[in-house]
């Protein structure tokens, strides 16, 4: 391995040349001292020199050990990156290790590997280029460093890197070209542009090249730069001192200069508020910064020069490089501008010659997870009339991008299939066959990657089926595909899909279309059945005969009547339930105030006075699937029984056993609705109490994309499973919210792992399986949790500013909490549903309401002896008898 340790601390060349002579003279001095001082002193000096040598050797050994460890880790990370090339943190670590090894080849390999996948930040480029600068001596090496600067400035718009590039420019042969590029791009920066022009005039003073010196002022005063008054005054003074040099044709047109200067100054006043906002924002406020840029661009697009406007776009994507919306806005800007031709005033510099496709590539190097960017690139390449092979490469790159959910992959596939549809010759059987193979490939790959979660709405099959009914001219295949669509997920409950299926089938077979309408109308739980009846009637009037129309009307009218009865019954049931709840509540309040319970005779009399509820005989279907309602339950087995809820409605008993294979389930019973479909909950019997405890530990396990809730069914509330998470503040546990929708367990663990050993990481999901964007992270030590809060609170993750705080759940309502008397009377109830009854406020006297309102708002005092006005004892709730007395006064 080549020894490049001098890279970390190079020594002057003259010291390296005289090293041997100094060592020889030093040896002579030591020998002379030994002779003069005698044998004793000589032995002591020899011993001390030996000890110093030993210490140096130990230091060298430590350095060698550190380099060896770094080299081993370096090779290991390279191996990991060969498997997962999108591990950004690994690349950063690789660059750090390359400097520790001190090997120039490792440094170059690390940064080259990194830059091939991701753009490097300005700080990383500066560190790498500083190493190459120390070695650049020949013309070839100087040109290589120049190319590195150009690559770095192509990744991100960075004024700091541009200043270093400007300082390096005199070493290059094409120094003037480099300065032209720097002044034309970074000289337009509102706050830092003046700095570049001043540096340019320092390298090209007035004595050496007066024309370039004057032209720099003329360029600078055309653009809205901060403190441009200073440059204007400086140029004015310079002109007055050197008037004799500006005679004749070389004289300066101050009217034109003043016109451009004052126009730029007006523009500066308009953009300065946005620049000040950007300066005031914190480094981690990426979302807020993007919003300021959006407003900045929207306002400045009305008056700013095209060159200055594009530099603002470049600044935006550099400051918000992980915001896909910023890149999409930039791509749309260039695409729209190129549609009308290149503006005349646009400079011919690399930054302003970028195409929409080049910006798409830059965007995808930053936001590999954004499906919108892959879709945008497909559209841009199609607009540029690129080959199918290039567009297929976009799809292949999206396939290995590592999407966290199936929806982005489905979106990219749909865009690619849509592109193929636009470029397929339907008269060519081979191209039609290729189209079918691509649909089949999409469905197969998505199924292999995501399983049942892939394309839940079957959008790809819907698209394929539409084409089979249409240009592919295979309606039979189309019907097979659409039948699969309607049998998947909850598509059978969507009336819109049924109508589209029927309209497609109408091209093939009218009788089959009628059967589809009838099947849709009899589907239990369909979202809008009356739309189906209307569509069926219209279909028969346009395509049917008298017999088919009458059959349609007969079936639709029958359904409408049954549907109206169901709505009426439902309304009555809701009303009865709400009335029963109110009656039960009033009875419980009355019984709590009465000293002695009412006699049995009184209860019988009250029951006789109440009207009997109509008994609706159960349907035959309900008798088949609700047999469990009449079964006797063995209460002695409650300690061996668990309650399962939030189950997928399509799960069967056998599939539940497979999903919960950790448990020895003796028996399982799913509760079903009248049509035989699972209601998403049921009961399971286990052999021992130990198995029950094991089952309770599996609470919220993911089954088919939904967290399954597992709880005990013990009748005694005290014996039921308690809430297994603490309701008190836990200093070692953090509450994290506003996480990205696609965040997963490993990503959260990797985010918090650097701050200490993790005890548990729990992501919280909705019943539907959708991520709630919150998580709980528990450390082994409190100090680790504190460090994580200080470092990560407010961090931006893919456009989401996360909140990190110590877990402190709000206190729960205790049993003895004071009830609001107004709420007890029903005065503040909110009617959230149509069938809830209105509170009978008119029956309560205004004096009672005012009295209750005043009592509820009287503040409690903190004196040692409570006065009569304070609420020491909580007043008992009012009963019906109390209200009766109030009303008779």
TAHU-V35146 format. One line per field, one symbol per residue. ss: DSSP state (H for helix, E for strand, C for the rest). A space follows every 50 residues. Layout:
ss = ???
This chain:
ss = CCCCHHHCCCCCHHHHHCHHHHHHHHHHHHHHHHHHHHHHHHHHHHHHHH HHHHHHHHHHHHHHHHHHHHHHHHHHHHHHHHHCCCCHHHHHHHHHHHHH HCCHHHHHHHHHHHHHHCCCCHHHHHHHHHHHHHHCCCHHHHHHHHHHHH HHHHHCCCHHHHHHHHHHHHHCCCHHHHHHHHHHHHHHCCCCHHHHHHHH HHHCCCCCCHHHHHHHHHHHCCCCCCCHHHHHHHHHHHHHHCHHHHCHHH CCCHHHHHHHHHHHHHHHHHHHHHHHHHHHCCCCCHHHHHHHHHHHHHHH CCCCCHHHHHHHHHHHHHHCCCCHHHHHHHHHHHHHHHHCCCCCCCCCCH HHHCCHHHHHHHHHHHCCCCHHHHHHHHHHHHHCCCCHHHHHHHHHHHHC CCCCCHHHHHHHHHHHHHHHHHCCCCCCHHHHHHHHHHHHHHHHHHHHHH HHHCCCCCHHHHHHHHHHHCCCCCHHHHHHHHHHHHCCCCHHHCHHHHHH HHHHHCCCCHHHHHHHHHHHHCCCCCCCHHHHHHHHHHHHHHHCCHHHHH HHHHHHHHHHHHHHHHHHHHHHHHHHHHHHHHHHHHHHHHHHHCCCCCCH HHHHHHHHHCCCCCCCCCCHHHHHHCHHHCCCCCHHHHHHEEEEECCCCC CCHHHHHHHCCCCCEEEEEEEECCCCCEEEEEEEEECCHHHHHHHHHCCC EEECCEEEEEEECCCCHHHCCCCCCCCCCEEEEEEEECCCCCCCHHHHHH HHHCCCCEEEEEEEECCCCCEEEEEEEEECCHHHHHHHHHHHCCCEECCE ECEEEEECCCCCCCCCCCCCHHHHCCCCCCCCCCCCCCCCHHHCCHHHHH HHHHHHHCCCCCCCCCCCCCCCCCCCCCCHHHHHHHHHC
